[in-house]
Amino acid sequence: MTDATGAVIPGVTVEVKDVDKGVVKAYVTNGAGLYDTGSITPDHYLLTFTRPGFSSFVRGPITLDVSIQTIDAQLKAGSTQELIVTTDVPLLSTESGAVEATLSSDVISQLPQTNLGADWENFIVLLPGAAGAPENASSASNPGQVAAINGNLPFDSILADGATTTLPSSENSDVTIFETTSEVKISTNGFSAQYGQGGIIYNQITKSGTNQFHGAAYEYFANDALDAFAYQFGATGVQLPRLRFNNFGVAVGGPVIRNKVFFYFDFDKTINNTINRNYETLPLAQNAAIANGDFTGPGFPTIYDPTTQVIQATGSHTYTLSPGSKVASVTQQCPCVIRQSFADEYHNGNRIPASLISPVSQNFQNLLNTQATNAVLQPANVGRSQTIQGIITNNYAFVTPGINPFTKFFGRLDYDIAANNRFTASVTESDNPGYDFGSTVCPINCESEDVSRHNAQISDVWNHSSTFLNEARLGFTDQLNFFLPATINQGYPAKLGYKLAKVDLLPGFGPGSNISGFGNGNTSPFIYKEFVYDPSDVVTLIRGRHVIHFGGEFLISLSDSTQYGYVNAGTPGFNGNYTSQGGQVTQGTDTGIGNGFSYADFLLGQLNSFSASQTPEYGARTKSPQLFVQDDWKMRPNLTINLGLRYQIHTGWSEVKGNEATFDPTVINPANNSLGAIWYGFSKANGRNQLIAPNYNIWLPRVGASWQPLPNTVIRGGFGVYASTLSLDTYGAGMGAAFGSSGNVSDLTSGICPVAQIDSDGSAPDTTDPGCGVIANGKNYNTLSPNAAYVNSPTTPDALNGQGVNYNQYHTPLPENLQWNLDVQRQLGHDYSIDVAYVGNHGYHLSFPVDLDQVPENLLGPNDINNKPYPLYQSVTGSTNNAVSNYNALQAQMTKRLRNGFQFNVNYTWSHFLDDLDSAGFGSREGYQNYQNAFNPHDNYSNGNFDIRNMLKGQVIYQLPFGKGKLFLNNSLLLDELLGGWQVSSVWVIEGGNPIGITTGGNNTSNNQSGSYTQEANRVPGQSLHLPGSTKQRLNEYYNLNALTLPAPYTYGNFLRNTVYGPGVVNVAASLGKTFDVWPSRGVKMLFRADAGNVLNHPSFGQPGNNAIGPGQTANITSTTVGGRQIQLYGRVSF
């Protein structure tokens, strides 16, 4: 506050009136001419500045969002004049160096929704630097809250009215109802020390009641009759999936006591019924011959009989390969296996005799065939199918219903107890009792899925004086998930004769060879009951030119849950090694054809792996006390310095009864007194008393500055350190693992001996194939039976010897990010601004999930199993938490404020995102996690999954200038009804592609004992990876397969991870609507609108997948990242 000479004026009364609620609060400037309102509700405000002997100054109404806004005033001495300024606040950020954006309901409510219903998450992707990963559970075109933004991987924190709602297991959040959302502030770089728990903060602010009753009734409607076909890849006669979608609700708010108590309530209901068309590859119709063991058709590899095998213990053996192979022969160091082909043995071609087909395998086939017949499956249309190693893929199509109801309630109460004391309470409650009909026919892969949740908070803001404010809050969040498969306790193992099953549940597995899975392979039963308590308190002090915020919160997180997939009846694995001429060496060699076939292994019932488990519910606990201080120093009227420090404690993860078990490299294994065995939470061995140790050394400094050299120009910047949480999805391996039963066994012989037969009971080592199930010449030929590996409530450190185990680093560091930015903003007139920013980010202590029992590169060889760091185990899977990331971006955007019916934002980002490996707090949202060398993360350093080099995004709203209150034709009721109230809007995302995962997959030739996807390919000299032509012209081979080859045996490849990029995204959505003034004097309006997602019906193609090279592999694209045009109708009556 200054006079005409620029001198500060203390003692000025600042009256702040909430125009909507009628609430008035008064503040007084201090000796430095500063005042601070503290935390007040985002709304529309009128500010009046008065002091005896000076003129008065009135500013507003202004719109306050979730941010710090500076409203200065200049008073004239000796004047009684009142100066009124009605312009809104500037479009400049003058008080901090943070990179932030606000999604205001005034804007996003007028933009087209790109998904069914309405959700503010649909607009996250429009932010500069926001990216998704187009694989697993993420999305390139609309990732929502699992977006990576400005170099921050998807580890974020979501607040609802200031209280944390991020769940401790899945690290996602249930967001506020769109109708009830006033705005969302998104902080992505250099933000205040007041906020912690993640590199991205989403702060949702809900609507409240006012002095006038107001409300709305609304509905979103969608039907497949309005939609267009997505790209069909040559298929004909395809039908659109049946869609019947209705999302409707009613909201009302108003005064309970005028100027004092206000309420707001919303009821929201979704009815979402669909019928989906699914494509599966089944051993029926065109593939019916293989169900009977007939592989005589074209393209099938030669099948060998494992019961004829001879094991050569020493020396070497040369295998002569089939005609058409890229090489004539392969030489293998022994021990090795030699088998006779079925064709040579029985002189009946490439067929398995019916007498050798396992009855249990046949029963599984019959179950699938019976369910398929009951579902009236139909042969798929030509165009969806392709032939891979003799199998015609996607040969059957069928429909399944989708039932996904959703009911939500919201309530909020605001009570101004006194002029200096406000109480607020808000709660969102919802229930989503869905049913998943799976990707095959029920009951196979079907399950009930019920999710309910609450997000609530109460807060009290007390202005002790104009220079001392206190804000106390208590938040509570829960989410209850119950996912149960349809086949549990239905007697399926007994019906099938599957004696390996440990639980009465249909097992889930894939028979391989591109045939669709049997059983519950696509459903993972689990129970998650997650709770978050968030008490906090923030004090604001004004001392001279310093506005000081300090306080803290005490996050308490509970997860009374089960492991994901806590019931596994017994999963058999098949890979084609046992019907291969020489086991793994000829089945996985870059021969072009190779031999051996997974489905043939399945028919014979020869398992290369087996796993089963059932674990009880556990009680996981963690706490995080946090303190902060933030000093926003107004050094000069045009210069603000932000200094902050946040201190956090993470108490680690523990379990209430010690139900934890994990591999610990410091525990002595009694089997041979070597280091490396199982630690149990109840034992507290080696001084370790919980799964993850407490961390008391988390210091997070923040600094920023904002300089306004000219009234219309701001130069800002910031730097800070930010820490994420340790979600159980990503960091919870071993939680709940002690009090249960589990076991797994895998082939240790490189395809010489199976671990079991599918029709056995698993009680003894498998000796079906000659030379197997014994120890000979110092070599273990799979002497561990499935039952011996299956352990009930183990208590000894060596109880899981011979199995694959999980590792959880005791002193797991929190993933942290260094963030920095430099930003120049300039306002053009009252309504336009341009913004150019450099944004940087460095992540460290990031998750790097690998097999710690991988054979080191210098010890790879034909018989290298004893070269594993922990040879007593099959694998040791866990994260070393030493990955890093780096991000640099140039971002430019231009914004126009919504005024005179016109608003837009257009932004462009050039960026480069590199890392050792991608990760996320919410499981699988990071995309593929391919690696080669488990012991050197930097060997994997390359382009990250979220690396999109160029992004052009934007939004626009245009209200036609006709009708009442507009520029033209504003005096005729008839013309207003016809031409008035029309509006168009659009959002768009145009961006390059994400990197593609390419490894040797299941054709791993390194023998590193870590399985598939742990070996890169070799580049072929003189061959370009890029093929000519457009993406559409390269759908059958997107990149040049001839440019990559399998490395020589026992070596790693020289191909660098993520150096091939997939197709980009072009997604434009548009909206057309008209508003009718139904009852102008009462403010009653009616809106009709049509939103069209992908309005151009432009196909943005997906990636080829987590590709591999070698036999049976392709580089074809069969999916799109954006579906066909989908139209949603929206109606709303408001008052």
N, C-alpha and C positions, 0 to 999 in steps of 0.2 A: 504494500500500500504506500503510494507516494503522492507528493503534491506536484504542481506544475514544474518545479525545479528539479524533480527527481529525488528530493529528500524524503526519507521514510516518515510515515505518520503512525505513531503508536496510538492505542486507545480507540481505534475506529470500531464501531459496532457493525458486525456483519450478520445480517439477518438472512437465513437460508430457508426458503419456503418450498416444500414439496408441493408442486402445483396439483398433482393428482390426489394426494391424501389430505392436503390442507394443513399439514403439520409444519410448524415454524420453530426453528432453533436459532439461537443467537450465539455469536462468538465475538471475541475482542482481539484485535491485533496486538502483538507484543511489542517490546521495545525495538525490535528489528523490522517492524511493519509486517510481520507474518501472522497468518492464522491457518488452522488446519481443522477440518471438520471430522477427521478420523474416518471410521467406517460408517458410511451412510448407504442407504439402499439405492441402487441404480434406478433413476427415474428422471422426471423433468423438474427442473428447479428454477426459481427466481431468486436472485441475490440482490440485496439492497445494502449499500455501504453508507453509513452516516457518522458524522462527528460534529458537535457544535463548532461553529465558526468556519465550516467548510460546506461546499456544495454536496448534495447527495448524488449517489451513482447507482443506477439500477441496471442489472445485466440479466437478460433472459427473455423467455424461457430457454434454458440450455438442456441438452441431453447428456446425462451422466451415465457412462458405461463403467465396466469394471476396470478402472485404471485410476492413476493419479492425474487429475486435471488442475492446471493452474489458472485461476480466474483473478487477474490483477485489476486494480482500479486506480484511477488518478483523480484526486479531489482538488477543487479550486478553493483557495483560502478566501474568506470574506465574502462568499457567494451563497445565495439561497436557492440557486437554480438546481433543478433536478435533471440529470442527464440519463436518458434511457437508451440502452444499446440492445438490440434484439437479435443480433447475429449469434449463431451457435458457436460452440467452442472451436478453436482452430483444429486443423487436421494434422497438427504437428505434435510429436512427443517431446516435450521440453523438460521432463523431470527425471528421466532415467535413460540408461544405455541398453535396455532390454530389447530383444527381438520378440514382439508380441503381436497378436492379431485378435480381433473381436468378431465373433459371429453374433450379430444382433438380430433379434427376432423381427425387427422392422424390415430387415433386408432379406434374411433367409426364408421368411414366410412367403415372400413373393417370388422366390426362385423355384424352378422345377425340381422335384424330387427324382433322383436317379434310381431309387429302389422302391419297392412297394411300401405303401404307408408313408410315414414322415419321420425323419430322424436327422438331427443336426450333424451326426457323424458323416452323412453323405457329402458334406461340404469341406471336410478336413482336407481332402485330396486337392482342393483348389488353392491351398496355401503354398507359397513359394517353398521349394525344397521338400515337399511331402511326397513320399513314394511308398509303394507297396511292392511285394514280391509275388510274382504270378504263379506260385506253386504252393503245394500243401494247403494250409488253411488261410492264406493271405490272398490278396488280390491287387493286381497292378492298377486297375481302373477305379477301385473304390475300397481302399483298405480299412477305412474307418479308424477306430482308436488304436489299431495295431500298425499304423503307418510309422515309417521311419521319417523323421523330420530334421532337417539341418544337421545331418550326421549323427543324430541320436537314434540308436536302435530302439525297437519297440519295448522300452522299459519306461513306463510313464506313470503318472499319478493323476487320478480324476477326483475332483472335489465337487460336492453338491452343497451349495450355500456355505462354502468354507470348510466343510468337514470331509475328511478322506473317505472315499468309498471303494478304493482299490482292494481287490480280494487277495488274501495271502497265498492261496494255492495257485490260482490261474492268472493272477495279476491282470485281470481285466475288470471292468466295472459295468454295472447296469446304469445306463444313462437316464437322465430325466426325460419325461414325456415331452414330445415336441411342442404340444400346445401350451405346456406350463413353463417352457423355457424362455426366460427374458433375454438372456445372452450367454455366450460362452467365451471366456477369455483364454487364449491359448498362448502359453509362454514357452519358447523353444530355444532361447539362447540369452545368456547374460542377465537373467532375472534376479530379483531381490532374494536376500538371505531369509526372508520370511517364509519361503517355500522350499521344501525338500522332497525327498522320495522320488527321484527320477529326473531325467534330463528334459522331459516334456511335462508341462502342467496344464491340465484342462480344468478350468474353474467355472462350473455351471451355476448360474444364478437364476432362480425361479421367479415367476410372476407373483405379485401380491395384490391384495384388494386395495381399493381406493375409496374416496368419499362418494363416488357414484357407483351404483350397481352396474356391472358390466359382465358380459359372458358371451358364449358362443355354443352353437351346436354344429357339428361338422361330420363329414364322411369322406373317406377315400375309397374309390371303387375301381376294381380292375377285373377284366374278363378276357380270356384268350381270344374272343371274337374281335377285340380291338388291336391285337398284336400282330406283328409281322414275323416271318420266319427268319431265324438266324441262318448263317451260311451252312449249307448242308453237305459240303464236300462230295458232291456228285450224287447224293442219294435222291431218289424220286419217290413221290407218293407219301412223303412224311407228313404227319399230323402234328399240329401244335399241342403241347401238353395242356390238358384241361386246367383252367384257372378260375376260381371263384373267390375273390378277395374283397373283404369289406373291413375297413377300419373306421369306426365311428366313435363319437364321444360327445360329452357335454361339459362345459366349464362355466363357472359362475363365481364372481367375486364382488365384494362390496364392504360397506361399513357394518360393524356390529354396534359400535358407538362412534358417531361421526367425530373426525379429527383425532381419534384415539385408538380404537380397536378395529382391525380389518381382517377379512378372511378371503381365502381363495380356494376353490375345490374343482377337481376335474375327475371325470370317469371316462376311461378309454378302453375300448374293446376291439379286438381283432378276430375275425373269422377268416381263416386262410385254408381253403380246401383245394387241393390240386390232384390231378392225375398225371403222373409223370411217365414218359416213355423211356425205358431203359434198354440198353444194348449190352448183351453178354456174349461171351464166347463159350459155347457149351459143346459137350461131346454128343451132339444130336445132329440130325439132318446131314448137312455136308460133312460134318465131323464124326458122324455116327460110327464109322469104321474103327476109329481109335479106341472106342469104348470096348471093343472086342479084341484089342491088341493088334489090329491090322494097320501097319505103317508102310504099306506097299505103295501108297500114292506118291505123286511127285513132290519133291521138296523135303521129304522126311529124311533125317539122318539114319545111318545104319544103327540097328539096335543089337546089343550084345547080351549074352546070357551070363549073369554073375555067378550062377551055380556051376559054371564050367571053369571058373578061374583058377589060375595057377599063380602063386606069389613067388616072384624071383627076389631073393633076399639081398643079393650083392651084385656088383658090376653095373651094367647098363643094358637097356633094351631099346631097340629101334622099332617103332610102329609104322607100318605102311598105311597111309591114309587113303580115303576113298577118291576115285576119279572126280575131278572138278575142284579139289582142294587147292589152296594157294601154294601149298608145299606138298611134296610127295611123301615125306616122312618126318617123324619127330623122334628124337633120341632122349630117353629119360634115365637119370641115375636112379638106381634101385636102393631100397625096395620098391618094386613096381609090380603091377598086376597084368596078366595076359588072359584075355577072354576070347571065346569063340562066338561068332555072330549066330543069331537064331537062324538066319538063312542058310548058313553052312551046316548048322547042327541038324535042322529038321528038313531042309530042302523044300521049304514051303514059302520062300520069300521072306520079306522083312516083317514077320509076324511073331507074336508071342503066343504059344499054345494056350488054349483055354484052361488046361489043367494047372498052369503056373500062375494064372491070375488070382490074386488074393480075394477070398470071399468077402472080406471086410471092405476092400476097395470097391468091389462090385456092389455091395450094399450102399455105400456112399453114392455111387453113380445112380443106383435105382431110386434112392431118396430124391436126388435132384431131378431125375427124369419124371418121377411121379408128381412132385410139386410143380414142375414145369408144365406138365400136361393139365394139372388142375387149374393152372393160371392161364391156360389157353395161349401158350406162347405161339408166336408166328414168326416164320423166317423173315429176317431183316431184309430191307431193300438193298439192292445193289448200290454200291457207292460208299456205304459205311464200312464194308468189309475189305480186307486185304489178306493176302496169303503170306504167312511168316512160317518158315520151316514146315510147310505142309499143312498148317492149321489155318482155317479160314476164320478170321477174327470177326467179332460182332455179328455172328451168324444168326442170332435170335434177338427179337425185340419183344418186349412186353410192357404192360402198364402197371403201375402201383399207385395207390392213393397216397395222398399226403394230408395229414390232419395236424394243424398247428394253431390252436386257439391261444389267445393272449388277453388277459384281463389286467387292467392297471387302475390304481386310484392314487390321487394326489391331494394333499391338504396343506394349507399354510395359514398361520395366524400371526399377525403383527400387532403388538400392544405397546403403545407409547405410555408407559407407566407414569412418566413425568416428562417435562420438557427436556430433561437431560438423561433420560433412561428409556431404552427401547428393548423389548423382549420379542424374539422371533422363534417360531417353531415350524418345521416343515417335515413332511414324510411322504415317501413314495412307496406304495405296496403293489406287488404284481405277482401273477401266477401264470405259468406256461405249461399246461399238461399236454405235451405233444406225444406223438407216436411215430417212430421211424419204421417204415416198411422196407427199408434196406435197398440194396442194389440188386438182389435176387429175390426169389419168391419166398413169402412167409411160409413157415416160421423161420426159415433160414435168413440170417442177418436182420432180424426184426427185433425191436425192443421198445418198451415204454420209456418215456423221457419226461419227467416232471421237474420243473424248476420254479421255485418261488423265491421271493426276495423282498427285503425292506431296506430303504435308505432313509435315515432320519437324523435330525439335528435340532438342538435348542441353543439359542445364543442370547446373551445379554450384553448390550452396549451401554456403558455408563460414562457420560461426560462429567467428570468430577469438576473440571473447570475448562476454560478455553485453551489451556495448555497441558491438560492431563486427562487422557481418555483410557478406558479399559474395555476390552472386548473378550468375554469369556464364552466358550462354546463346548458342547458335548455332542459328539457325533456317534452314530451307531449304524452299522451295515451288516446285513446277513444275506447269504444266498444258500438255498438248500436244493441239492441236485440228487435225484434218484433215477438212475439209468439201469434198467433190468432187462436182460434178454428174454425173448419169448420162449426159448427152449429150455429154460432152467427148470429142473425138477419135473421133466416130462418123460423121462425114461429113454431118451434117444440113444445113449451109449449102449444100453442093453439091447435095444431093437436092432442096432447095427452090428452087434457083436464086437464092439470096440472096447476091449478089455484094458487098454492102456489108460482109459479115462479115470481121473481122480475125483471128478465131481459129476453129478448128474446134470450135464449140460452138453449140448451139441458142440463139439470142438470146431474151431475155425482154422482153416488152413487153405493154402493155395497149392494145387497139384502141379503148378508150373506149366511151361510150354504155352503160355498165353491163355490157358483155360481159366475161366472164372473160378473164384474160390468157393469152397464148400463151408457150411456151418456158419459160425458167428465171426467170420474173419473181419467183417467191417463194423462190428459193434464191440465196444469195450465197456463191460458193465462197471459202474463205479457209483459210489455215494460220496458226495462232497457236501459237507456242512461247514460253511466258512463264516467267521464272525470278525468284525473289526470294531473296536472301541477307540474313540479319538477325543479325549479331553484336551483342551488347549486354552491358552490365555495370551493375549497380546496387549501390551501397554504402549500408548503413544504419548510422548513428551515433546513439547516445543520449547526449546531453549535457544534464545537468540535466533541465529539463522539456521539452526539445526532442528530438523524434524526426526526424532529418534523413535524407532519402533524396537521393542524387545519383548521377549516372551518365549514360549515353547509349547510343545505338545508331548503327549505320552501315548504313542500308538501301541495298542494291545491287539494282537492278532491270534486267532484260534482257528484250527482246522480239525474238526472231528469228522474224519473222512476215512475212506479206504484208498488203497493204491488204484491208479487208473488201470482198469482191466484186472480187478482184484480176484476174479474167478476165471481161471483158465483150465478147462477140463483136461487138456492134453493136446498140444499142437504138434502134429507131425510135420517134418520138413522134407522136401524132395528137390533134387537139383540135377538129376540126369547122370551123376557120376557112375552109378552102378550098372547102367546099361551102355556105358561108354567102353571102348576097346581097352583103354589103359587108365580108367579112372579120371581124375581131374585133368591130367596132362593132355589127353586127347579130346576131352569134352570142352575144355576151356582154352584151347590153342587157336590162334588166328589162322585157321585153316580154310575159312570161307564156308565150309560145310560142317566140319567137325563130326562127332558122333556121340551117341548117347542122347536120351530124351527124358525130361523130367516126368512127363506123363507116363512114360513106360516104367520108370522107377515106381511111380504111384501104383500102377496096375500090379506090379510085382510085390508091392507093399514094403519096399526097402527104404527106410528112413535115414536121411543124413543128419537129422537133428530131432530132438524132442524136448518139449518144455511143458510144465504144468505148475499151477500154483493156486492157492486160496489163502487169503490173508484177512484178518479181522479188521475192524475199524480201529483207528488210532486217534490219539489226542495230541496233535502238534501244537506247540506254543512258541511264540516269540514276542518280544517287546522292543520298542525303540523310543527311549526318551530323547528329546531333541530340544536344544536351546538356540536362540539366535539373537543377534543385535544388528540393526540396520540404521545407519545414519545417512539421511538425505540432507546434504549440506548445501544451502543456497548461498554459495560463496559470493556471487554477484547476482543481480536481478536476471542476468541472461546466462548464468553458469551454475549448474547444479552438479555436485559430486556425490556419487553413491558409494558408500563404504559399508560392507556387511561381512559378518562371519556367522557361520552356522556350525554347531557342534552336535553330533549325533552319536548315540550308542546303539549298537545292534546286539541284542543278547544272544544271537544265534538261534538255531532251531533245537528244541528238545521235545521229548514226549513224556506224558504224564506218568507212564508206568515203565519207561525204559524200553519201549517197543521200537527199537532201532537196531539195525544190523547192516554193516557195510565193511568192505575190504579196507584194511588199514595196513600200510606198508611198515608200520613200527611194531606190529603184533607178531610174536614168534609163532610159527606154524609147527605144532608138535610132530607132524609127519616126518620132517627132516631138520627141525630146529633152525630153519631159515626164516628170514624176515618176510612178512606178508601173509596175513591170515584175517579171519573175520573178527571184528569187534562188535560187541553187543552193548546196547545202552544200559541194560540192567546190570552188566558186569562192571562197568566203569573201569575197564582195564587200561593200563598205561596212563592213568591220570585223566583219561578222556571221559567226561561224564555226560556228553550230549553229542548229537549228530554234527552240529556246526558250532564252533567255539564263539564266545562273545567277542565283540570287537569294540574296544573303548578308544580307538585312535582315529576318529573320523572327523577331520577338520575341513570345512568347506568355505574358503574365503571368496568374497565377491567384490568387484569394484566396477564402477561405471561412471560415465560423465555425459552431460548433455549441454552443449554450448550453442547459444542462439546469437550468432554474429549480426544477423539481420532479422527484422520482425518476421520475415517469411522464410527464413532458412535456419535449419538446425543441423549441427554436426554432432553425432552421438557415437558412443562405443561402450563396450563392456567386456569383462573377462570374469570367469568364475569357474569354480570346481563344483561338480554335481555328482551325487551318489544315488544309485538305484537300490531297490530292495532285492532280497533273495527269495524269489517265489519257489514254492514247493514243486511246481511244474518243471522248473529248470534246475533247481538246486536241492531237491528233496530226495535224491536216490538213497534208499535204505530206510526211509521213514516208514514205520509199520511193518518192517520185514522180519522182525525177530519172532513175533508170536503168530506164526502161521506155518504153512507147509508149502514147499516149493522145490523145484529141481529142474535141471536142464542138462542135456548131454548133446555133444556134437561130434561129428566124425573127426578123428585126429589123424587119419591115415591118407588124406588127400584122395579120397574116392576109392580106396581099396575095400574097405569093410563098412557096412551100414551099422548104425547104432542099435537098430531093432527092426523087427518085422511088424507091420501094422496089425496083423492078426494075433500077435503074441500078447502075453500078459505082462511083459517087461520084467519078469522076476529074475532072469538070468541073462548073461552076456549072449549076444546073438551069434550063433555058429552056423547059420544057414548056408552062407557062402564059404567055400573051402578056405581054411587058414585063418578064419575070423574068430573073434571073441577070446583070443588067447594072447599070451606074451611069448614071442618067438624071436630068437636072435637079438634079444635086447629091445625089441620093438613091441609097443603096446598096440594090438590090433582091436581096439575098442572093447576093453574088458569091463567097462563100467556099464551096468544095465540101467535102464530108466528107473526101475524101482530103487536101486541102490543110490541113485542120484537124488531121488525124491526124499526130502528130509522133513520130518514133522517137528516143528518148534526146536530148531537146533540150539545148542548151548555151548558147544566146544569150538575153539578157533579153527579146527580143521574139518568141521562138519560139511563144508561145501567144497572140499577139495575135488578136483576133477570136473568142476562145473564152471559156467560163466557167472561172474559175480559183478556187483556194482561197487564203484568207488566214489566216496564223497570226501573231498578234502576237508580235514578238520578245521584248519585255519583258512577258511574260504574268505577271500577279500570281497568287499562290495565292488561291483562294477562302477567305475567312475569315468567322468568325462571332463576334460578341459574345454570350455567354450569361450569363444571370443568373436567379436564383430566390430565393424566400423561402418557407419551408416550416415548418409547425407539425405536430408529431407528438404523439400522446398514446396511451399504452398503457392498456388497460382490462383489469384483471386480469392473468393470466399469458399469455393466448392471443390477445387482441384488440388491435387498434390502429386508430386513425383518422388520416388524413393529409390536410391541406389545403394546397395549394401554388399559388403564382403562378409561372409560368414564362415567361420572355421570351427573345427571340432576334432579333438583327439580323445579316443576312448582307450582305456587300459583296465587290466584285471578282468577282461571279458572272458566269457565262457568259451572253452575249447574242448568239446566232448570228443574223446578218442578212446581207443583200446590201449590201455597202458601195458598190456601184455603182448603187444605187437613185437615181432622179431625185429631187432635193429637192422638198419639197411646194410651195414657191413657184415652181417651174419646170415643174410638170406641164402637159402640153399635148398636142395631137394629133401633133406631130412633135418630140418632146422627147428623142429618143435622143442627140442631141449635148449635152444638158444633164446627162448622166450625169457623175459625178465622174471616171470613167475610161472615156471613150467608146471606147477601143481594145479594150475587153473587153465580152463579153456580160453577165457578172456577176462579182462578186468576193465570194465567200461565206466568211464567217468570223465570229469572235466579237470584239466590242469589250471584253468582260470588264469591263463597268461597270454591270451590273445589281445591284439591291439587293433585300433581302427583309426583312420584319418579321413577328414572330409574338408573340402574347400569348395566354396561356391561364390559366384557372382550373381546377385539377384537385383532385378529392376522391376518396378511396378508403378503404375499410374492409377490413381483413384479419383472418382468423383462422388461427392456426397449426394445422398438421395435428396434432391431438391428440384422443384418444378417438374416432377414426374420422370426424372432421369437419373440413373445411378450406374456406375460401372467400376470394375476393378480388372485390370489386365496385368499379368505378371509373367516374367520370363526368368528362368533359372538355368545357368550353366554350372554344372557341378561334377565333382569326381569323388567317389566314395570307395575307399580301399580298406580291406581288413584281412586278418588271418582266417576268420570264420565268422559267420553271422550267428546271432543268437537273439532270443526274445524272452520276456518274462512269461508270456502266454504260449503254451506248447505248440511247436511247429509253425509259428507265425513268421519265423525267420527265413523260411525256405530251406533248400537242401543244404546239408552240412557235410559236404564231401571234403576229404583230406587224404593225404598220402603218407606223410611221415608224422607219426604221433609224438615224436620227441623233439621236433623243431617246428613250432608254429609258423615261424617266419618263412619257411619253405612254401607255406600256403598263402603267403601275403600276395593279394591280387585284388582285382575288382570285386566289390561286395555284391551280394544278391540285390541290394537296393540301389545299385549304381545306375542311375539314369542320367545321361549326360545333358540332354536338352529337354526342357519342359516349357510349354506355353499354355497358360491357363487363364481363365477369366470368367466373368459374370457380367450380365447387363440387365437392367430393368428399364423399360420405357412405357410410360403411361401416355396413351394418345391424348393430344391436347384439345379434346372436344368434350362438350357437355358442361354441366354445372361446376363452377369453380375452376374451369379451365380457360384457356386463352381464346378458344373459338366456340361458336354455337352454344353459348352459355346461358341463353335466356329463354330457351324453349323446352318445356317438359317433354314433348314428344321426341325432339331431337336428342335430348339427354338420354331418354330410354333407349333410343336406337344406336346412338353413336358415342354416348358418354360412358365412362367407366371401363373402357377397354384397355387392356395391358398385355404386353408381350415381355418375356424374359428368357434368358438362356444362360447356361453354364457350359464350359467346354474344357476338355483336357486333351492336349496334343503333345505327345512326348515320345522319346525314343524307347528302345526295348531294354529289358533287363538281361544280365548275363545268363548263359545257359550252363547247366551242370553237365559235364561230359567226363566220364571215367571209363575204366574197363568193366565196371559193373560186376556181374557174376563171372566174367571171363578173366578174373584176376590171375595173372601169371607170376606174381611176385612170391607166392607161398609165404606171405608175411603173417599168416595165421589170424588175420583180422577180418576175413570175409570180404563181401562185396563192397564196391564203391570206395576202396582204399588204395587204388592205384590209378595214376594218371596214364594217359596214352602217350605214345611217341609221335612226334611230328614226322611226316614223310617229306624229305627234302624235295623242293621243286613243285610241291602241290599246295595250292592255295586253299584255305578253309572256306573262302567265300565263293559261292556259285553265282553266275550271272542271272539276271532276271528279277522280277518283282517277287514279293513274298508269295503271292498267289501262284506264281509260276514255279515256286520251289516247295510246294506243300509236300510232295512225295520225297524230297531230299533237300532239306533246308540248308544244310551245310555239306561240304564235300567229305563224304565218308572215306574216300581214298586218300585224304590228307592226313589221316590218323591210322595208326597201327598198334597192335599189342606189343609191348616191350618184350625183349628176350626174357626167358624164364629167369626168375630170381633177381630181377632188377626192377627199378622204378622208372616211370616215364618222364619225358622232358616237357610234356604239354603243361602249360601254366593254367591253373584253375580260372574259370570264368573269363576267358578271353574271347569267347564267341558270344555275340549278343542276339537275343531273340527279336521278334517283330515288335514294333512300337504300338502305341495306342492312339486312336482318334475316337473320341467319344464326345458327342455334342447332344445336349438335352435342351429342350425348348418348352415353353409354356405359353398358352393363350387363355386369357380369362376376361370376364366382365363382372363389374360390381354394380348392383342396383341399389339405389337409395329407397328402401321400402317405406320407411317412416322417418323422414329427415329430422323432424323435431325431437324424436326420441333416439336418434342415432342408430336406427335399425338398418342394417345393410345385409344384402345377400350377394354372395360371390359364387360364380360358377367358373371352373377352370379345368383345362385339360393339360396334363404334363406328358411329355413324350421323351422317354429315355432312349438314347441312340436314335434321335429323330431322323438321321440320314440313313439309318439301317446299314451302317458301314461296318463290315467285318474287321475287327481287330483280332488278329490270330494269336493263339496261345503258343506256348513253347513246345518243342519236341518232347519235353519231359526230362527226367533225370537220366540222361542218355548214357548208353554204354556203347562200346565198339566190340567187334568180333562177331562170331557166329550168331545169327538170328537177330541182329540189331539193326535198327533203322534210324533215320533222322527225319521222319515224316511228322507233319503237324496234323492233328485230328480234332482240334478244339479251338474255340474262340475265347478271348478274355472279356468280351462284351457281347451279351446276347443280342437277339434281334430287337427291333423297335418295340417298346412296350408302352402303351398309353394308359394313364391313370386319370380318372375323373375325380374332381374334388369339388365338394359343395360346402358352403359355410354360411350360416346365419349368425350375425353378431349384433350386439346391442351395447 
